[in-house]
Amino acid sequence: MTRRMALIAAVALACIVAVGVWAGRQPQERQLLREVYTPTFGNVPPEASITDTIAQLRSDLRSSAGQGFVARLLPDQATALWISIIVALGVAFDFSRPRSSRNVDLVLMLLLGMTFFDIMRLFRVPLDPVYWRLLDSVFTAIVALNVALLIRAVWHARRADAGRAWQPNFRGRPLIAVALVLLAANVFVALEREPDDSGYFINLGAQRLRERGRLPYGDPLLTGTPGAAYGPVFYAAHVPFQFIIQPRSPNPISSAHPPLGENASYVLPPPLATKLCTIAWHLAGVLALFIVARRLTGDADVGWALVALYCGGAFVMGVGGEREFIGGMTFPSHMLPAAATLIAFACLPTPVLSGTMLAVGTGMGFYPAFMFPAWVGYLWRTPRSCVRFVAGFAVAAAVIGGTTWGLSQPANGRGRIGTILNDTLGHHTDPAGYGRSPYGFWGQRGSVRGWMIAALVGKSGLTSPAYVLFFALVGLSFVLARAASASQLALLSAAIALAASVVKIHSTGVYVAWAYALLLIGVFTSQRTAPAGVSSRGAEVAL
């Protein structure tokens, strides 16, 4: 050990000397002595009262300089990446078995977060041949890492739970403190940063829902725009928070198209509504994550560890740029469907409620609907539970679908259903809009990738080879789930969420938050034997 330490010290000293020699040989700017000064100090003023001091500080914090000070307290994208790495290594990495399967999954998740670093710069620079190649390489790496995690999730889901039960690297109060600090950081980030595009448009659509009594599908102001491109439950979820902040809308109640441009008179909704909505759902999702981990392992420390890994992950903290991010707490489109799915998973002991919450998640992000076959397969061996789950999902889906139809209106020569589909799914895949976006893995690519997203039947992208593979995975998930444990069901659900992100044309593969918590559940709660007092299957999720 002494020799090793001496060798390390010698190498470090040699590096320091090399840096010094290299720096000394560089051209040096000469600095001349201009003065030798002695500092002087003026007289201090009388002290203000505590009341005046607090009032002045509050005023200063509301100013642009004060807001800049608060913003500097937030973790930037580099800090978020370092936090995710430190938390992952400190809490979950198995240093005694570096090549373990869990370590591999953990490293893949960390690498995927690293590919998002400063990615928003690629959305701002002109796409000359060099940056076009760079952008394509970045999204190719993102898709490759997503697919690697997807394949590993399916592979583990088709095998019997293997390996010793996982334990976090430290336990008890220190672990709880880390988890709570990271959760508080999530809340702080959501409060102090402005919501990104999905939050802006969902908030706007929710205000129009309050004013018109209708969803934005077919709204003269929002139809055919991102303001009508999101799931109906998103808009409904924002309304209570808008009402709390502003019991009365500042705009006249009208279905007319308000003037825009120089004659604009329409008052935007408060961004705080989106912030509070995201925080509320995030807190509920984190609680569900803890409950699931605690139930599956019988160990509260595992629950706190998964909370720390989730809240400290780059996909929740947010990376991508200095002021703009590619995901995380500023994106309700990333965070709310993930939270709803976690709540549905935690409610599996009450199948009706679980099915209802999965339908609610579908009403937000659409992709949870594709988890339905896997969850039915998991409950297949308990017919009563399976029927209750299907009934809960069907009734909730019928209520959401019927309400959406009733609160929408036809527009641009389409029927009501056609308008809804065009505003939502159509908007995200329209060949003239997002379907042409080069900021992903598929858009404006030729060769095999162009063929993979080209419609095989008609013009619908749902018939493309990429979606055919996606639907094949959904079907396979039902078969695999019939013999799966709860941890393996989480892995299958994560694989479907990853696949839904990979087939997206715009921002391909960046919606990792949809799958992240489910991956953590599947990777870190699987074990060969159940803990004392917990049966091998039935009590995992006590149906």
ZIVEN-V137567 format. One record per residue. PHI is phi as a letter, one per 30 degrees, with the letter a starting at -180 (NA if undefined). PSI is psi as a letter, one per 20 degrees, with the letter a starting at -180 (NA if undefined). Layout:
# ZIVEN-V137567
phi,psi
PHI,PSI
PHI,PSI
This chain:
# ZIVEN-V137567
phi,psi
NA,g
d,g
d,h
d,g
d,h
d,g
d,g
d,g
d,h
d,g
d,g
d,g
d,g
d,h
d,g
d,g
d,g
d,g
d,g
d,g
d,g
d,g
d,h
d,h
d,i
d,q
e,p
c,p
d,p
d,p
c,p
c,q
d,p
c,h
a,r
c,o
c,q
b,p
d,q
b,q
b,p
d,r
d,q
d,q
d,r
d,q
d,q
d,r
d,r
d,h
d,g
d,h
d,g
d,g
d,g
d,g
d,g
d,g
d,g
d,h
d,h
d,i
d,r
d,h
d,h
d,g
d,h
d,h
d,g
d,g
d,h
d,i
d,h
d,q
d,p
d,a
d,h
d,g
d,g
d,g
d,g
d,h
d,g
d,h
d,g
d,g
d,g
d,g
d,g
d,h
c,g
c,h
d,p
c,n
d,i
d,h
b,m
e,h
c,j
d,q
d,h
d,h
d,h
d,g
d,g
d,g
d,h
d,g
d,h
d,g
d,h
d,g
d,h
d,h
d,i
d,i
d,p
h,k
d,h
d,i
d,h
d,i
d,i
c,h
d,q
d,p
d,m
d,r
e,h
d,g
d,h
d,g
d,g
d,g
e,g
d,h
d,h
d,g
d,h
d,g
d,g
d,g
d,g
d,g
d,h
e,g
d,h
d,g
d,h
d,g
d,g
d,h
d,g
d,h
d,g
d,h
d,h
c,i
c,q
d,q
e,p
b,q
j,q
d,q
d,p
d,q
b,p
d,q
d,h
b,r
b,r
i,b
d,g
e,h
d,g
d,g
d,g
d,g
d,g
d,h
d,g
d,h
d,g
d,h
d,h
e,g
d,g
d,g
d,g
d,h
d,h
c,i
c,q
d,q
e,q
d,a
e,g
d,g
d,g
d,g
d,h
d,g
d,g
d,g
d,h
d,h
d,h
d,h
d,g
d,g
d,h
c,i
i,j
b,q
d,r
d,i
d,o
j,i
d,p
e,h
d,h
c,i
e,p
i,j
b,r
e,i
d,i
c,j
c,j
c,r
d,q
d,h
d,h
e,g
d,g
d,h
d,h
d,h
e,g
e,h
d,h
d,g
d,h
d,g
d,g
b,n
e,h
b,p
d,q
d,i
c,q
d,q
d,o
a,q
c,j
d,r
d,o
d,q
d,q
c,a
i,b
d,h
c,j
e,p
b,i
d,p
d,p
d,q
d,q
d,p
e,h
e,h
d,g
d,g
d,g
d,h
d,g
d,g
d,g
d,g
d,h
d,g
d,g
d,g
d,h
d,g
d,g
d,h
d,g
d,g
d,g
d,g
d,g
d,g
d,g
d,h
c,i
i,j
b,o
d,h
d,h
d,h
d,g
d,h
d,g
d,h
d,g
d,g
d,h
d,g
d,h
c,j
d,q
d,h
d,i
c,g
d,h
j,p
b,r
k,h
a,a
d,g
b,i
c,q
b,r
c,i
l,a
j,b
d,i
d,i
c,n
d,h
d,h
d,g
d,h
d,g
d,h
d,g
d,g
d,h
d,h
d,g
d,g
d,h
d,g
d,h
d,j
e,h
d,h
c,n
e,h
d,g
d,h
d,g
d,h
d,g
d,h
d,h
d,h
d,g
d,h
d,h
d,i
c,f
c,j
i,g
d,h
e,h
e,h
d,i
d,i
e,g
e,h
d,g
d,h
d,g
d,h
d,h
d,j
e,h
d,i
b,n
e,g
d,g
d,h
d,g
d,g
d,h
d,g
d,g
d,g
d,g
d,g
d,g
d,g
d,g
d,h
d,g
d,g
d,g
d,g
d,g
d,g
d,g
d,g
d,h
c,j
c,r
b,q
d,q
a,q
h,k
i,j
c,q
d,r
d,g
d,g
d,h
d,g
d,g
d,h
d,h
d,h
c,e
d,h
d,h
d,h
d,i
b,j
e,p
e,h
c,i
b,d
d,h
d,i
c,i
d,p
d,i
d,m
a,a
c,i
c,h
d,p
h,k
c,q
c,b
h,c
d,g
d,h
d,h
d,h
d,h
c,j
d,p
d,p
d,h
b,p
i,b
c,j
d,p
d,i
d,i
c,j
d,q
e,h
d,g
d,h
d,g
d,h
d,g
d,h
d,g
d,g
d,g
d,g
d,h
d,h
d,g
d,g
d,h
d,h
d,h
c,j
c,q
d,r
d,h
d,h
d,h
d,h
d,g
d,g
d,g
d,h
d,h
d,g
d,g
d,g
d,g
d,h
d,h
d,h
d,h
d,i
d,p
d,g
d,p
h,l
e,p
i,j
c,i
d,l
d,h
e,h
e,h
c,i
e,g
d,h
d,h
d,g
d,g
d,g
d,h
d,g
c,i
c,i
d,q
a,q
d,g
b,q
d,q
d,r
e,p
i,j
b,p
d,r
d,h
b,g
e,g
d,i
e,g
b,n
d,n
d,NA
